[in-house]
Amino acid sequence: EPFDYLKYLLTELPKLGRHYEPEALDQFLPWNLIGKIKPLK
């Protein structure tokens, strides 16, 4: 669900802070969030 994905990103990304490794963003790619976000039917 696109809205759920955007909502998740907007709530979780700020928790990374300003200084983070680029690899830390990998966990937020849609295919890595299968268990956390409802898939589009």
C-alpha distance matrix in Angstrom:
0.0 3.8 5.6 5.4 6.3 8.9 10.1 10.7 12.5 14.5 15.7 16.5 17.9 20.8 21.9 23.0 25.7 27.4 28.9 26.9 27.1 24.8 24.0 22.4 19.4 18.8 17.2 14.3 13.5 10.2 12.4 14.1 11.3 10.7 12.4 10.9 7.1 5.8 5.6 4.8 8.2
3.8 0.0 3.8 5.5 5.1 6.2 8.5 9.8 10.6 12.3 14.3 15.3 16.0 18.8 20.5 21.4 23.7 25.0 26.8 24.9 25.3 22.8 22.6 21.0 17.7 17.7 16.5 13.2 12.3 9.6 12.7 14.4 12.1 12.5 14.5 12.6 9.1 9.1 8.8 7.7 11.2
5.6 3.8 0.0 3.8 5.4 5.2 6.1 8.5 9.9 10.5 12.3 14.1 15.3 17.5 19.3 20.8 22.8 24.3 26.5 25.1 26.0 23.9 23.9 21.9 18.8 19.3 17.8 14.3 14.4 12.2 15.5 16.5 13.7 14.5 15.7 13.1 9.8 10.1 11.0 10.3 13.5
5.4 5.5 3.8 0.0 3.8 5.5 5.0 6.0 8.6 9.9 10.6 12.0 13.9 16.2 17.4 19.0 21.5 23.4 25.4 23.7 24.6 22.9 22.4 20.1 17.4 17.7 15.5 12.5 13.1 10.9 13.9 14.2 10.9 11.8 12.4 9.5 6.5 7.5 9.5 10.1 13.4
6.3 5.1 5.4 3.8 0.0 3.8 5.4 5.1 6.2 8.7 10.0 10.5 11.6 14.6 15.8 16.8 19.4 21.1 22.7 20.8 21.3 19.4 18.9 16.9 13.9 14.1 12.4 9.1 9.5 7.6 11.0 11.4 8.6 10.3 11.7 9.0 6.4 8.4 9.5 10.4 14.1
8.9 6.2 5.2 5.5 3.8 0.0 3.8 5.4 5.0 6.1 8.6 9.9 10.3 12.7 14.8 15.9 17.9 19.2 21.3 20.0 21.0 19.0 19.3 17.2 14.1 15.2 14.0 10.3 11.1 10.1 13.8 14.2 11.9 14.0 15.3 12.3 10.0 12.0 13.0 13.3 17.0
10.1 8.5 6.1 5.0 5.4 3.8 0.0 3.8 5.5 5.2 6.3 8.6 10.1 11.8 13.5 15.5 17.4 19.3 21.6 20.5 22.0 20.7 20.9 18.2 15.6 17.0 15.1 11.7 13.4 12.5 16.0 15.7 12.8 14.8 15.3 11.8 10.0 12.1 14.1 14.8 18.3
10.7 9.8 8.5 6.0 5.1 5.4 3.8 0.0 3.8 5.5 5.3 5.9 8.2 10.5 11.4 13.1 15.6 17.9 19.7 18.2 19.4 18.3 18.0 15.2 13.0 14.1 11.7 8.8 11.0 10.5 13.7 12.6 9.8 12.3 12.5 8.9 8.1 11.1 13.3 14.9 18.5
12.5 10.6 9.9 8.6 6.2 5.0 5.5 3.8 0.0 3.8 5.5 5.3 5.5 8.4 10.0 10.9 13.2 15.0 16.8 15.3 16.6 15.2 15.5 12.8 10.2 12.0 10.5 7.1 9.4 10.0 13.4 12.5 10.6 13.7 14.6 11.4 10.7 13.8 15.2 16.6 20.3
14.5 12.3 10.5 9.9 8.7 6.1 5.2 5.5 3.8 0.0 3.8 5.8 5.9 7.0 9.6 11.2 12.6 14.2 16.8 16.2 18.1 17.1 18.0 15.1 12.8 15.2 13.8 10.7 13.1 13.6 17.2 16.2 14.2 17.2 17.7 14.3 13.4 16.3 18.0 19.0 22.6
15.7 14.3 12.3 10.6 10.0 8.6 6.3 5.3 5.5 3.8 0.0 3.8 6.0 6.5 7.6 10.3 12.0 14.5 16.9 16.2 18.5 18.1 18.5 15.2 13.7 16.0 13.8 11.3 14.4 15.0 18.1 16.5 14.1 17.1 16.8 13.1 13.2 16.2 18.6 20.1 23.6
16.5 15.3 14.1 12.0 10.5 9.9 8.6 5.9 5.3 5.8 3.8 0.0 3.8 5.6 5.5 7.5 10.0 12.8 14.6 13.3 15.3 15.1 15.1 11.7 10.6 12.8 10.5 8.7 12.2 13.4 16.1 14.0 12.1 15.5 15.3 11.9 12.7 16.3 18.4 20.4 24.0
17.9 16.0 15.3 13.9 11.6 10.3 10.1 8.2 5.5 5.9 6.0 3.8 0.0 3.8 5.3 5.6 7.8 9.8 11.6 10.5 12.6 12.2 13.0 9.8 8.4 11.4 10.2 8.2 11.5 13.5 16.3 14.5 13.4 17.1 17.5 14.5 15.0 18.5 20.0 21.8 25.5
20.8 18.8 17.5 16.2 14.6 12.7 11.8 10.5 8.4 7.0 6.5 5.6 3.8 0.0 3.8 5.3 5.7 8.1 10.8 10.8 13.8 14.1 15.5 12.2 11.5 14.8 13.7 12.0 15.3 17.3 20.1 18.2 17.0 20.6 20.7 17.5 18.0 21.5 23.3 24.9 28.6
21.9 20.5 19.3 17.4 15.8 14.8 13.5 11.4 10.0 9.6 7.6 5.5 5.3 3.8 0.0 3.8 5.4 8.9 10.7 10.3 13.2 14.3 14.9 11.3 11.6 14.6 12.9 12.1 15.8 17.9 20.2 17.7 16.6 20.1 19.7 16.6 18.0 21.6 23.7 25.8 29.4
23.0 21.4 20.8 19.0 16.8 15.9 15.5 13.1 10.9 11.2 10.3 7.5 5.6 5.3 3.8 0.0 3.8 6.7 7.5 6.5 9.4 10.7 11.6 8.2 9.0 12.3 11.4 11.1 14.6 17.3 19.4 16.8 16.5 20.2 20.2 17.7 19.0 22.8 24.4 26.5 30.2
25.7 23.7 22.8 21.5 19.4 17.9 17.4 15.6 13.2 12.6 12.0 10.0 7.8 5.7 5.4 3.8 0.0 3.8 5.8 6.9 10.5 12.2 13.9 11.0 11.8 15.3 14.9 14.4 17.7 20.5 22.7 20.3 20.1 23.8 23.9 21.1 22.3 25.9 27.6 29.5 33.2
27.4 25.0 24.3 23.4 21.1 19.2 19.3 17.9 15.0 14.2 14.5 12.8 9.8 8.1 8.9 6.7 3.8 0.0 3.8 6.4 9.9 11.4 14.0 11.9 12.4 16.1 16.5 15.9 18.6 21.7 24.0 22.0 22.1 25.9 26.4 23.8 24.6 28.2 29.5 31.1 34.9
28.9 26.8 26.5 25.4 22.7 21.3 21.6 19.7 16.8 16.8 16.9 14.6 11.6 10.8 10.7 7.5 5.8 3.8 0.0 3.8 7.1 9.4 11.9 10.4 11.8 15.2 16.0 16.2 18.7 22.1 23.9 21.7 22.4 26.1 26.7 24.5 25.7 29.3 30.4 32.3 36.0
26.9 24.9 25.1 23.7 20.8 20.0 20.5 18.2 15.3 16.2 16.2 13.3 10.5 10.8 10.3 6.5 6.9 6.4 3.8 0.0 3.8 6.4 8.3 6.7 8.7 11.7 12.6 13.3 15.7 19.3 20.7 18.3 19.4 23.1 23.7 21.9 23.2 26.9 27.8 29.8 33.5
27.1 25.3 26.0 24.6 21.3 21.0 22.0 19.4 16.6 18.1 18.5 15.3 12.6 13.8 13.2 9.4 10.5 9.9 7.1 3.8 0.0 3.8 5.3 5.5 7.8 10.0 11.7 13.0 14.7 18.5 19.4 17.1 18.8 22.4 23.4 22.1 23.4 27.0 27.4 29.5 33.1
24.8 22.8 23.9 22.9 19.4 19.0 20.7 18.3 15.2 17.1 18.1 15.1 12.2 14.1 14.3 10.7 12.2 11.4 9.4 6.4 3.8 0.0 3.8 5.3 5.7 7.7 10.4 11.2 12.1 15.9 16.9 15.2 17.2 20.6 22.2 21.0 21.8 25.2 25.2 27.0 30.6
24.0 22.6 23.9 22.4 18.9 19.3 20.9 18.0 15.5 18.0 18.5 15.1 13.0 15.5 14.9 11.6 13.9 14.0 11.9 8.3 5.3 3.8 0.0 3.8 5.3 5.5 8.1 10.0 10.8 14.5 14.8 12.7 15.1 18.3 19.7 19.1 20.3 23.6 23.6 25.8 29.2
22.4 21.0 21.9 20.1 16.9 17.2 18.2 15.2 12.8 15.1 15.2 11.7 9.8 12.2 11.3 8.2 11.0 11.9 10.4 6.7 5.5 5.3 3.8 0.0 3.8 5.5 6.3 8.1 10.2 13.7 14.5 11.9 13.5 17.0 17.9 16.7 18.2 21.8 22.3 24.7 28.2
19.4 17.7 18.8 17.4 13.9 14.1 15.6 13.0 10.2 12.8 13.7 10.6 8.4 11.5 11.6 9.0 11.8 12.4 11.8 8.7 7.8 5.7 5.3 3.8 0.0 3.8 5.4 5.5 7.1 10.8 12.2 10.3 11.7 15.3 16.8 15.4 16.1 19.5 19.8 21.8 25.4
18.8 17.7 19.3 17.7 14.1 15.2 17.0 14.1 12.0 15.2 16.0 12.8 11.4 14.8 14.6 12.3 15.3 16.1 15.2 11.7 10.0 7.7 5.5 5.5 3.8 0.0 3.8 5.4 5.5 9.1 9.4 7.5 9.9 13.1 14.9 14.3 15.2 18.4 18.2 20.4 23.7
17.2 16.5 17.8 15.5 12.4 14.0 15.1 11.7 10.5 13.8 13.8 10.5 10.2 13.7 12.9 11.4 14.9 16.5 16.0 12.6 11.7 10.4 8.1 6.3 5.4 3.8 0.0 3.8 5.7 8.4 8.8 5.8 7.2 10.7 11.8 11.0 12.4 15.9 16.3 18.9 22.3
14.3 13.2 14.3 12.5 9.1 10.3 11.7 8.8 7.1 10.7 11.3 8.7 8.2 12.0 12.1 11.1 14.4 15.9 16.2 13.3 13.0 11.2 10.0 8.1 5.5 5.4 3.8 0.0 3.8 6.3 8.3 6.5 6.7 10.3 11.9 10.3 10.7 14.1 14.5 16.7 20.3
13.5 12.3 14.4 13.1 9.5 11.1 13.4 11.0 9.4 13.1 14.4 12.2 11.5 15.3 15.8 14.6 17.7 18.6 18.7 15.7 14.7 12.1 10.8 10.2 7.1 5.5 5.7 3.8 0.0 3.8 5.6 5.4 6.7 9.6 12.2 11.4 11.1 13.8 13.2 15.1 18.5
10.2 9.6 12.2 10.9 7.6 10.1 12.5 10.5 10.0 13.6 15.0 13.4 13.5 17.3 17.9 17.3 20.5 21.7 22.1 19.3 18.5 15.9 14.5 13.7 10.8 9.1 8.4 6.3 3.8 0.0 3.8 5.4 5.3 7.0 10.2 9.7 8.4 10.5 9.5 11.3 14.7
12.4 12.7 15.5 13.9 11.0 13.8 16.0 13.7 13.4 17.2 18.1 16.1 16.3 20.1 20.2 19.4 22.7 24.0 23.9 20.7 19.4 16.9 14.8 14.5 12.2 9.4 8.8 8.3 5.6 3.8 0.0 3.8 5.5 5.9 9.5 10.4 9.8 11.5 9.9 12.2 15.0
14.1 14.4 16.5 14.2 11.4 14.2 15.7 12.6 12.5 16.2 16.5 14.0 14.5 18.2 17.7 16.8 20.3 22.0 21.7 18.3 17.1 15.2 12.7 11.9 10.3 7.5 5.8 6.5 5.4 5.4 3.8 0.0 3.8 5.8 8.1 8.8 9.6 12.2 11.8 14.6 17.5
11.3 12.1 13.7 10.9 8.6 11.9 12.8 9.8 10.6 14.2 14.1 12.1 13.4 17.0 16.6 16.5 20.1 22.1 22.4 19.4 18.8 17.2 15.1 13.5 11.7 9.9 7.2 6.7 6.7 5.3 5.5 3.8 0.0 3.8 5.5 5.2 5.9 8.9 9.4 12.5 15.5
10.7 12.5 14.5 11.8 10.3 14.0 14.8 12.3 13.7 17.2 17.1 15.5 17.1 20.6 20.1 20.2 23.8 25.9 26.1 23.1 22.4 20.6 18.3 17.0 15.3 13.1 10.7 10.3 9.6 7.0 5.9 5.8 3.8 0.0 3.8 5.7 5.8 7.2 7.0 10.5 12.9
12.4 14.5 15.7 12.4 11.7 15.3 15.3 12.5 14.6 17.7 16.8 15.3 17.5 20.7 19.7 20.2 23.9 26.4 26.7 23.7 23.4 22.2 19.7 17.9 16.8 14.9 11.8 11.9 12.2 10.2 9.5 8.1 5.5 3.8 0.0 3.8 5.9 7.5 8.9 12.6 14.7
10.9 12.6 13.1 9.5 9.0 12.3 11.8 8.9 11.4 14.3 13.1 11.9 14.5 17.5 16.6 17.7 21.1 23.8 24.5 21.9 22.1 21.0 19.1 16.7 15.4 14.3 11.0 10.3 11.4 9.7 10.4 8.8 5.2 5.7 3.8 0.0 3.8 6.8 9.2 12.6 15.3
7.1 9.1 9.8 6.5 6.4 10.0 10.0 8.1 10.7 13.4 13.2 12.7 15.0 18.0 18.0 19.0 22.3 24.6 25.7 23.2 23.4 21.8 20.3 18.2 16.1 15.2 12.4 10.7 11.1 8.4 9.8 9.6 5.9 5.8 5.9 3.8 0.0 3.8 6.3 9.2 12.1
5.8 9.1 10.1 7.5 8.4 12.0 12.1 11.1 13.8 16.3 16.2 16.3 18.5 21.5 21.6 22.8 25.9 28.2 29.3 26.9 27.0 25.2 23.6 21.8 19.5 18.4 15.9 14.1 13.8 10.5 11.5 12.2 8.9 7.2 7.5 6.8 3.8 0.0 3.8 6.5 8.8
5.6 8.8 11.0 9.5 9.5 13.0 14.1 13.3 15.2 18.0 18.6 18.4 20.0 23.3 23.7 24.4 27.6 29.5 30.4 27.8 27.4 25.2 23.6 22.3 19.8 18.2 16.3 14.5 13.2 9.5 9.9 11.8 9.4 7.0 8.9 9.2 6.3 3.8 0.0 3.8 6.3
4.8 7.7 10.3 10.1 10.4 13.3 14.8 14.9 16.6 19.0 20.1 20.4 21.8 24.9 25.8 26.5 29.5 31.1 32.3 29.8 29.5 27.0 25.8 24.7 21.8 20.4 18.9 16.7 15.1 11.3 12.2 14.6 12.5 10.5 12.6 12.6 9.2 6.5 3.8 0.0 3.8
8.2 11.2 13.5 13.4 14.1 17.0 18.3 18.5 20.3 22.6 23.6 24.0 25.5 28.6 29.4 30.2 33.2 34.9 36.0 33.5 33.1 30.6 29.2 28.2 25.4 23.7 22.3 20.3 18.5 14.7 15.0 17.5 15.5 12.9 14.7 15.3 12.1 8.8 6.3 3.8 0.0
